[in-house]
């Protein structure tokens, strides 16, 4: 398999394997942990931006739904 590129650097399988070996058991322990053992708070954001109309006498509503 050819080497992969990342930010202009060549990364081979053997380099990835060597780096993984230097990490020891930590990645395995992290991936094997139970997610239910701890709570993980999170925040979900969603937004909608409606730009103001250039015409001050026109509202920002959808013209197909206005009467």
PDB file with one MODEL, atoms N, CA, C and O in Angstrom:
MODEL        1
ATOM      1  N   UNK A   1       0.853  -1.181   0.000  1.00  0.00           N
ATOM      2  CA  UNK A   1       0.000   0.000   0.000  1.00  0.00           C
ATOM      3  C   UNK A   1       0.894   1.237   0.000  1.00  0.00           C
ATOM      4  O   UNK A   1       1.895   1.267   0.716  1.00  0.00           O
ATOM      5  N   UNK A   2       0.553   2.265  -0.793  1.00  0.00           N
ATOM      6  CA  UNK A   2       1.383   3.472  -0.838  1.00  0.00           C
ATOM      7  C   UNK A   2       1.274   4.275   0.451  1.00  0.00           C
ATOM      8  O   UNK A   2       0.319   4.129   1.214  1.00  0.00           O
ATOM      9  N   UNK A   3       2.259   5.119   0.675  1.00  0.00           N
ATOM     10  CA  UNK A   3       2.242   5.964   1.855  1.00  0.00           C
ATOM     11  C   UNK A   3       1.159   7.031   1.715  1.00  0.00           C
ATOM     12  O   UNK A   3       0.879   7.512   0.617  1.00  0.00           O
ATOM     13  N   UNK A   4       0.562   7.388   2.840  1.00  0.00           N
ATOM     14  CA  UNK A   4      -0.451   8.434   2.844  1.00  0.00           C
ATOM     15  C   UNK A   4       0.211   9.771   3.120  1.00  0.00           C
ATOM     16  O   UNK A   4       1.279   9.826   3.730  1.00  0.00           O
ATOM     17  N   UNK A   5      -0.409  10.834   2.680  1.00  0.00           N
ATOM     18  CA  UNK A   5       0.132  12.164   2.920  1.00  0.00           C
ATOM     19  C   UNK A   5      -0.723  12.918   3.924  1.00  0.00           C
ATOM     20  O   UNK A   5      -1.949  12.807   3.922  1.00  0.00           O
ATOM     21  N   UNK A   6      -0.068  13.677   4.772  1.00  0.00           N
ATOM     22  CA  UNK A   6      -0.767  14.487   5.755  1.00  0.00           C
ATOM     23  C   UNK A   6       0.021  15.771   5.930  1.00  0.00           C
ATOM     24  O   UNK A   6       1.142  15.749   6.438  1.00  0.00           O
ATOM     25  N   UNK A   7      -0.548  16.872   5.521  1.00  0.00           N
ATOM     26  CA  UNK A   7       0.104  18.189   5.643  1.00  0.00           C
ATOM     27  C   UNK A   7       1.480  18.184   4.991  1.00  0.00           C
ATOM     28  O   UNK A   7       2.420  18.777   5.518  1.00  0.00           O
ATOM     29  N   UNK A   8       1.600  17.521   3.851  1.00  0.00           N
ATOM     30  CA  UNK A   8       2.860  17.504   3.137  1.00  0.00           C
ATOM     31  C   UNK A   8       3.869  16.500   3.653  1.00  0.00           C
ATOM     32  O   UNK A   8       4.990  16.447   3.146  1.00  0.00           O
ATOM     33  N   UNK A   9       3.509  15.708   4.639  1.00  0.00           N
ATOM     34  CA  UNK A   9       4.424  14.691   5.199  1.00  0.00           C
ATOM     35  C   UNK A   9       3.981  13.315   4.737  1.00  0.00           C
ATOM     36  O   UNK A   9       2.786  13.060   4.586  1.00  0.00           O
ATOM     37  N   UNK A  10       4.936  12.433   4.513  1.00  0.00           N
ATOM     38  CA  UNK A  10       4.623  11.050   4.167  1.00  0.00           C
ATOM     39  C   UNK A  10       4.476  10.243   5.450  1.00  0.00           C
ATOM     40  O   UNK A  10       5.319  10.302   6.345  1.00  0.00           O
ATOM     41  N   UNK A  11       3.388   9.490   5.514  1.00  0.00           N
ATOM     42  CA  UNK A  11       3.130   8.669   6.700  1.00  0.00           C
ATOM     43  C   UNK A  11       2.910   7.236   6.230  1.00  0.00           C
ATOM     44  O   UNK A  11       1.955   6.953   5.508  1.00  0.00           O
ATOM     45  N   UNK A  12       3.785   6.349   6.637  1.00  0.00           N
ATOM     46  CA  UNK A  12       3.684   4.953   6.224  1.00  0.00           C
ATOM     47  C   UNK A  12       3.008   4.122   7.306  1.00  0.00           C
ATOM     48  O   UNK A  12       2.848   4.571   8.441  1.00  0.00           O
ATOM     49  N   UNK A  13       2.618   2.914   6.943  1.00  0.00           N
ATOM     50  CA  UNK A  13       2.039   1.982   7.916  1.00  0.00           C
ATOM     51  C   UNK A  13       3.005   1.698   9.046  1.00  0.00           C
ATOM     52  O   UNK A  13       2.611   1.617  10.210  1.00  0.00           O
ATOM     53  N   UNK A  14       4.278   1.548   8.696  1.00  0.00           N
ATOM     54  CA  UNK A  14       5.268   1.215   9.725  1.00  0.00           C
ATOM     55  C   UNK A  14       5.430   2.371  10.718  1.00  0.00           C
ATOM     56  O   UNK A  14       5.638   2.134  11.908  1.00  0.00           O
ATOM     57  N   UNK A  15       5.337   3.616  10.245  1.00  0.00           N
ATOM     58  CA  UNK A  15       5.413   4.753  11.155  1.00  0.00           C
ATOM     59  C   UNK A  15       4.222   4.776  12.095  1.00  0.00           C
ATOM     60  O   UNK A  15       4.385   5.001  13.295  1.00  0.00           O
ATOM     61  N   UNK A  16       3.034   4.548  11.570  1.00  0.00           N
ATOM     62  CA  UNK A  16       1.830   4.510  12.408  1.00  0.00           C
ATOM     63  C   UNK A  16       1.944   3.383  13.434  1.00  0.00           C
ATOM     64  O   UNK A  16       1.605   3.577  14.602  1.00  0.00           O
ATOM     65  N   UNK A  17       2.413   2.221  13.018  1.00  0.00           N
ATOM     66  CA  UNK A  17       2.573   1.096  13.944  1.00  0.00           C
ATOM     67  C   UNK A  17       3.599   1.405  15.029  1.00  0.00           C
ATOM     68  O   UNK A  17       3.402   1.053  16.192  1.00  0.00           O
ATOM     69  N   UNK A  18       4.694   2.063  14.649  1.00  0.00           N
ATOM     70  CA  UNK A  18       5.722   2.410  15.633  1.00  0.00           C
ATOM     71  C   UNK A  18       5.187   3.411  16.646  1.00  0.00           C
ATOM     72  O   UNK A  18       5.442   3.282  17.844  1.00  0.00           O
ATOM     73  N   UNK A  19       4.450   4.402  16.177  1.00  0.00           N
ATOM     74  CA  UNK A  19       3.869   5.384  17.094  1.00  0.00           C
ATOM     75  C   UNK A  19       2.842   4.738  18.009  1.00  0.00           C
ATOM     76  O   UNK A  19       2.785   5.046  19.199  1.00  0.00           O
ATOM     77  N   UNK A  20       2.036   3.849  17.462  1.00  0.00           N
ATOM     78  CA  UNK A  20       1.026   3.141  18.267  1.00  0.00           C
ATOM     79  C   UNK A  20       1.699   2.291  19.341  1.00  0.00           C
ATOM     80  O   UNK A  20       1.209   2.220  20.468  1.00  0.00           O
ATOM     81  N   UNK A  21       2.806   1.652  19.007  1.00  0.00           N
ATOM     82  CA  UNK A  21       3.535   0.837  19.975  1.00  0.00           C
ATOM     83  C   UNK A  21       4.107   1.657  21.118  1.00  0.00           C
ATOM     84  O   UNK A  21       4.196   1.176  22.248  1.00  0.00           O
ATOM     85  N   UNK A  22       4.493   2.893  20.830  1.00  0.00           N
ATOM     86  CA  UNK A  22       5.045   3.752  21.873  1.00  0.00           C
ATOM     87  C   UNK A  22       3.977   4.233  22.845  1.00  0.00           C
ATOM     88  O   UNK A  22       4.301   4.634  23.963  1.00  0.00           O
ATOM     89  N   UNK A  23       2.705   4.201  22.439  1.00  0.00           N
ATOM     90  CA  UNK A  23       1.625   4.647  23.323  1.00  0.00           C
ATOM     91  C   UNK A  23       1.282   3.609  24.384  1.00  0.00           C
ATOM     92  O   UNK A  23       0.706   3.954  25.415  1.00  0.00           O
ATOM     93  N   UNK A  24       1.617   2.372  24.156  1.00  0.00           N
ATOM     94  CA  UNK A  24       1.340   1.330  25.130  1.00  0.00           C
ATOM     95  C   UNK A  24      -0.123   0.942  25.157  1.00  0.00           C
ATOM     96  O   UNK A  24      -0.783   0.903  24.118  1.00  0.00           O
ATOM     97  N   UNK A  25      -0.632   0.653  26.351  1.00  0.00           N
ATOM     98  CA  UNK A  25      -1.999   0.151  26.507  1.00  0.00           C
ATOM     99  C   UNK A  25      -3.033   1.261  26.651  1.00  0.00           C
ATOM    100  O   UNK A  25      -4.231   0.981  26.708  1.00  0.00           O
ATOM    101  N   UNK A  26      -2.598   2.501  26.712  1.00  0.00           N
ATOM    102  CA  UNK A  26      -3.539   3.604  26.950  1.00  0.00           C
ATOM    103  C   UNK A  26      -4.650   3.697  25.906  1.00  0.00           C
ATOM    104  O   UNK A  26      -5.811   3.825  26.296  1.00  0.00           O
ATOM    105  N   UNK A  27      -4.366   3.640  24.599  1.00  0.00           N
ATOM    106  CA  UNK A  27      -5.471   3.715  23.622  1.00  0.00           C
ATOM    107  C   UNK A  27      -6.470   2.571  23.756  1.00  0.00           C
ATOM    108  O   UNK A  27      -7.673   2.782  23.598  1.00  0.00           O
ATOM    109  N   UNK A  28      -5.996   1.377  24.043  1.00  0.00           N
ATOM    110  CA  UNK A  28      -6.892   0.234  24.213  1.00  0.00           C
ATOM    111  C   UNK A  28      -7.772   0.421  25.439  1.00  0.00           C
ATOM    112  O   UNK A  28      -8.972   0.153  25.388  1.00  0.00           O
ATOM    113  N   UNK A  29      -7.186   0.878  26.536  1.00  0.00           N
ATOM    114  CA  UNK A  29      -7.964   1.115  27.752  1.00  0.00           C
ATOM    115  C   UNK A  29      -9.009   2.202  27.514  1.00  0.00           C
ATOM    116  O   UNK A  29     -10.134   2.102  28.004  1.00  0.00           O
ATOM    117  N   UNK A  30      -8.643   3.231  26.771  1.00  0.00           N
ATOM    118  CA  UNK A  30      -9.579   4.319  26.491  1.00  0.00           C
ATOM    119  C   UNK A  30     -10.733   3.835  25.614  1.00  0.00           C
ATOM    120  O   UNK A  30     -11.888   4.179  25.865  1.00  0.00           O
ATOM    121  N   UNK A  31     -10.428   3.040  24.587  1.00  0.00           N
ATOM    122  CA  UNK A  31     -11.490   2.581  23.688  1.00  0.00           C
ATOM    123  C   UNK A  31     -12.362   1.496  24.319  1.00  0.00           C
ATOM    124  O   UNK A  31     -13.495   1.293  23.881  1.00  0.00           O
ATOM    125  N   UNK A  32     -11.860   0.797  25.335  1.00  0.00           N
ATOM    126  CA  UNK A  32     -12.632  -0.258  25.985  1.00  0.00           C
ATOM    127  C   UNK A  32     -13.446   0.223  27.178  1.00  0.00           C
ATOM    128  O   UNK A  32     -14.178  -0.569  27.771  1.00  0.00           O
ATOM    129  N   UNK A  33     -13.342   1.498  27.547  1.00  0.00           N
ATOM    130  CA  UNK A  33     -14.055   1.976  28.728  1.00  0.00           C
ATOM    131  C   UNK A  33     -15.557   1.994  28.492  1.00  0.00           C
ATOM    132  O   UNK A  33     -16.009   2.177  27.361  1.00  0.00           O
ATOM    133  N   UNK A  34     -16.321   1.807  29.540  1.00  0.00           N
ATOM    134  CA  UNK A  34     -17.774   1.815  29.473  1.00  0.00           C
ATOM    135  C   UNK A  34     -18.263   3.259  29.514  1.00  0.00           C
ATOM    136  O   UNK A  34     -17.916   4.011  30.425  1.00  0.00           O
ATOM    137  N   UNK A  35     -19.056   3.637  28.541  1.00  0.00           N
ATOM    138  CA  UNK A  35     -19.564   5.003  28.500  1.00  0.00           C
ATOM    139  C   UNK A  35     -20.628   5.260  29.556  1.00  0.00           C
ATOM    140  O   UNK A  35     -20.871   6.411  29.920  1.00  0.00           O
ATOM    141  N   UNK A  36     -21.266   4.203  30.055  1.00  0.00           N
ATOM    142  CA  UNK A  36     -22.314   4.374  31.061  1.00  0.00           C
ATOM    143  C   UNK A  36     -21.739   4.595  32.456  1.00  0.00           C
ATOM    144  O   UNK A  36     -22.490   4.896  33.385  1.00  0.00           O
ATOM    145  N   UNK A  37     -20.434   4.455  32.624  1.00  0.00           N
ATOM    146  CA  UNK A  37     -19.815   4.608  33.933  1.00  0.00           C
ATOM    147  C   UNK A  37     -19.740   6.062  34.376  1.00  0.00           C
ATOM    148  O   UNK A  37     -19.501   6.338  35.551  1.00  0.00           O
ATOM    149  N   UNK A  38     -19.938   6.988  33.457  1.00  0.00           N
ATOM    150  CA  UNK A  38     -19.792   8.399  33.769  1.00  0.00           C
ATOM    151  C   UNK A  38     -20.783   9.182  32.916  1.00  0.00           C
ATOM    152  O   UNK A  38     -21.126   8.755  31.813  1.00  0.00           O
ATOM    153  N   UNK A  39     -21.244  10.324  33.420  1.00  0.00           N
ATOM    154  CA  UNK A  39     -22.126  11.151  32.608  1.00  0.00           C
ATOM    155  C   UNK A  39     -21.281  12.136  31.802  1.00  0.00           C
ATOM    156  O   UNK A  39     -20.254  12.626  32.272  1.00  0.00           O
ATOM    157  N   UNK A  40     -21.721  12.407  30.615  1.00  0.00           N
ATOM    158  CA  UNK A  40     -21.008  13.304  29.725  1.00  0.00           C
ATOM    159  C   UNK A  40     -21.955  14.434  29.322  1.00  0.00           C
ATOM    160  O   UNK A  40     -22.742  14.273  28.389  1.00  0.00           O
ATOM    161  N   UNK A  41     -21.890  15.573  30.014  1.00  0.00           N
ATOM    162  CA  UNK A  41     -22.781  16.676  29.648  1.00  0.00           C
ATOM    163  C   UNK A  41     -22.408  17.251  28.278  1.00  0.00           C
ATOM    164  O   UNK A  41     -21.241  17.240  27.884  1.00  0.00           O
ATOM    165  N   UNK A  42     -23.388  17.738  27.583  1.00  0.00           N
ATOM    166  CA  UNK A  42     -23.125  18.324  26.276  1.00  0.00           C
ATOM    167  C   UNK A  42     -24.105  19.468  26.046  1.00  0.00           C
ATOM    168  O   UNK A  42     -25.142  19.557  26.704  1.00  0.00           O
ATOM    169  N   UNK A  43     -23.774  20.314  25.132  1.00  0.00           N
ATOM    170  CA  UNK A  43     -24.604  21.447  24.754  1.00  0.00           C
ATOM    171  C   UNK A  43     -24.823  21.378  23.255  1.00  0.00           C
ATOM    172  O   UNK A  43     -23.867  21.288  22.484  1.00  0.00           O
ATOM    173  N   UNK A  44     -26.067  21.421  22.845  1.00  0.00           N
ATOM    174  CA  UNK A  44     -26.405  21.370  21.422  1.00  0.00           C
ATOM    175  C   UNK A  44     -26.920  22.746  21.020  1.00  0.00           C
ATOM    176  O   UNK A  44     -27.852  23.267  21.634  1.00  0.00           O
ATOM    177  N   UNK A  45     -26.328  23.322  20.012  1.00  0.00           N
ATOM    178  CA  UNK A  45     -26.743  24.631  19.526  1.00  0.00           C
ATOM    179  C   UNK A  45     -27.213  24.530  18.086  1.00  0.00           C
ATOM    180  O   UNK A  45     -26.669  23.770  17.285  1.00  0.00           O
ATOM    181  N   UNK A  46     -28.214  25.296  17.785  1.00  0.00           N
ATOM    182  CA  UNK A  46     -28.709  25.392  16.430  1.00  0.00           C
ATOM    183  C   UNK A  46     -29.108  26.848  16.220  1.00  0.00           C
ATOM    184  O   UNK A  46     -29.590  27.490  17.153  1.00  0.00           O
ATOM    185  N   UNK A  47     -28.924  27.365  15.050  1.00  0.00           N
ATOM    186  CA  UNK A  47     -29.232  28.773  14.817  1.00  0.00           C
ATOM    187  C   UNK A  47     -29.735  28.985  13.399  1.00  0.00           C
ATOM    188  O   UNK A  47     -29.431  28.220  12.484  1.00  0.00           O
ATOM    189  N   UNK A  48     -30.501  30.030  13.250  1.00  0.00           N
ATOM    190  CA  UNK A  48     -30.971  30.447  11.930  1.00  0.00           C
ATOM    191  C   UNK A  48     -30.811  31.961  11.866  1.00  0.00           C
ATOM    192  O   UNK A  48     -31.249  32.677  12.767  1.00  0.00           O
ATOM    193  N   UNK A  49     -30.196  32.431  10.821  1.00  0.00           N
ATOM    194  CA  UNK A  49     -29.974  33.857  10.653  1.00  0.00           C
ATOM    195  C   UNK A  49     -30.847  34.345   9.512  1.00  0.00           C
ATOM    196  O   UNK A  49     -30.787  33.824   8.398  1.00  0.00           O
ATOM    197  N   UNK A  50     -31.653  35.342   9.801  1.00  0.00           N
ATOM    198  CA  UNK A  50     -32.499  35.951   8.775  1.00  0.00           C
ATOM    199  C   UNK A  50     -32.039  37.392   8.626  1.00  0.00           C
ATOM    200  O   UNK A  50     -32.234  38.201   9.533  1.00  0.00           O
ATOM    201  N   UNK A  51     -31.430  37.723   7.490  1.00  0.00           N
ATOM    202  CA  UNK A  51     -30.945  39.095   7.310  1.00  0.00           C
ATOM    203  C   UNK A  51     -32.113  40.070   7.202  1.00  0.00           C
ATOM    204  O   UNK A  51     -33.180  39.698   6.714  1.00  0.00           O
ATOM    205  N   UNK A  52     -31.932  41.291   7.642  1.00  0.00           N
ATOM    206  CA  UNK A  52     -33.010  42.276   7.538  1.00  0.00           C
ATOM    207  C   UNK A  52     -33.296  42.621   6.074  1.00  0.00           C
ATOM    208  O   UNK A  52     -32.405  42.587   5.226  1.00  0.00           O
ATOM    209  N   UNK A  53     -34.525  42.944   5.808  1.00  0.00           N
ATOM    210  CA  UNK A  53     -34.927  43.314   4.455  1.00  0.00           C
ATOM    211  C   UNK A  53     -34.398  44.709   4.134  1.00  0.00           C
ATOM    212  O   UNK A  53     -34.410  45.582   5.001  1.00  0.00           O
ATOM    213  N   UNK A  54     -33.932  44.936   2.896  1.00  0.00           N
ATOM    214  CA  UNK A  54     -33.482  46.275   2.539  1.00  0.00           C
ATOM    215  C   UNK A  54     -34.640  47.280   2.459  1.00  0.00           C
ATOM    216  O   UNK A  54     -34.423  48.488   2.548  1.00  0.00           O
ATOM    217  N   UNK A  55     -35.867  46.775   2.292  1.00  0.00           N
ATOM    218  CA  UNK A  55     -37.046  47.636   2.228  1.00  0.00           C
ATOM    219  C   UNK A  55     -37.649  47.746   3.627  1.00  0.00           C
ATOM    220  O   UNK A  55     -38.120  46.742   4.161  1.00  0.00           O
ATOM    221  N   UNK A  56     -37.651  48.933   4.239  1.00  0.00           N
ATOM    222  CA  UNK A  56     -38.155  49.051   5.615  1.00  0.00           C
ATOM    223  C   UNK A  56     -39.651  48.794   5.734  1.00  0.00           C
ATOM    224  O   UNK A  56     -40.141  48.565   6.840  1.00  0.00           O
ATOM    225  N   UNK A  57     -40.405  48.826   4.610  1.00  0.00           N
ATOM    226  CA  UNK A  57     -41.847  48.604   4.649  1.00  0.00           C
ATOM    227  C   UNK A  57     -42.224  47.154   4.359  1.00  0.00           C
ATOM    228  O   UNK A  57     -43.405  46.810   4.298  1.00  0.00           O
ATOM    229  N   UNK A  58     -41.223  46.318   4.184  1.00  0.00           N
ATOM    230  CA  UNK A  58     -41.476  44.907   3.879  1.00  0.00           C
ATOM    231  C   UNK A  58     -40.999  44.057   5.044  1.00  0.00           C
ATOM    232  O   UNK A  58     -39.902  44.273   5.559  1.00  0.00           O
ATOM    233  N   UNK A  59     -41.800  43.105   5.461  1.00  0.00           N
ATOM    234  CA  UNK A  59     -41.408  42.243   6.570  1.00  0.00           C
ATOM    235  C   UNK A  59     -40.534  41.109   6.052  1.00  0.00           C
ATOM    236  O   UNK A  59     -40.439  40.905   4.842  1.00  0.00           O
ATOM    237  N   UNK A  60     -39.891  40.368   6.957  1.00  0.00           N
ATOM    238  CA  UNK A  60     -39.036  39.241   6.596  1.00  0.00           C
ATOM    239  C   UNK A  60     -39.792  37.933   6.503  1.00  0.00           C
ATOM    240  O   UNK A  60     -39.192  36.866   6.632  1.00  0.00           O
ATOM    241  N   UNK A  61     -41.090  37.990   6.283  1.00  0.00           N
ATOM    242  CA  UNK A  61     -41.855  36.748   6.176  1.00  0.00           C
ATOM    243  C   UNK A  61     -41.805  36.223   4.757  1.00  0.00           C
ATOM    244  O   UNK A  61     -41.442  36.935   3.821  1.00  0.00           O
ATOM    245  N   UNK A  62     -42.173  34.973   4.621  1.00  0.00           N
ATOM    246  CA  UNK A  62     -42.209  34.336   3.310  1.00  0.00           C
ATOM    247  C   UNK A  62     -43.388  34.897   2.534  1.00  0.00           C
ATOM    248  O   UNK A  62     -44.519  34.823   3.013  1.00  0.00           O
ATOM    249  N   UNK A  63     -43.158  35.466   1.332  1.00  0.00           N
ATOM    250  CA  UNK A  63     -44.266  36.076   0.588  1.00  0.00           C
ATOM    251  C   UNK A  63     -45.359  35.083   0.188  1.00  0.00           C
ATOM    252  O   UNK A  63     -46.507  35.481  -0.007  1.00  0.00           O
ATOM    253  N   UNK A  64     -45.022  33.819   0.066  1.00  0.00           N
ATOM    254  CA  UNK A  64     -46.047  32.841  -0.335  1.00  0.00           C
ATOM    255  C   UNK A  64     -47.005  32.529   0.798  1.00  0.00           C
ATOM    256  O   UNK A  64     -48.084  31.994   0.545  1.00  0.00           O
ATOM    257  N   UNK A  65     -46.651  32.843   2.048  1.00  0.00           N
ATOM    258  CA  UNK A  65     -47.535  32.542   3.164  1.00  0.00           C
ATOM    259  C   UNK A  65     -48.220  33.785   3.704  1.00  0.00           C
ATOM    260  O   UNK A  65     -49.123  33.664   4.532  1.00  0.00           O
ATOM    261  N   UNK A  66     -47.826  34.977   3.268  1.00  0.00           N
ATOM    262  CA  UNK A  66     -48.456  36.187   3.784  1.00  0.00           C
ATOM    263  C   UNK A  66     -49.762  36.453   3.035  1.00  0.00           C
ATOM    264  O   UNK A  66     -49.932  36.039   1.888  1.00  0.00           O
ATOM    265  N   UNK A  67     -50.676  37.151   3.707  1.00  0.00           N
ATOM    266  CA  UNK A  67     -51.984  37.416   3.094  1.00  0.00           C
ATOM    267  C   UNK A  67     -52.085  38.827   2.615  1.00  0.00           C
ATOM    268  O   UNK A  67     -53.118  39.223   2.073  1.00  0.00           O
TER     269      UNK A  67
ENDMDL
END
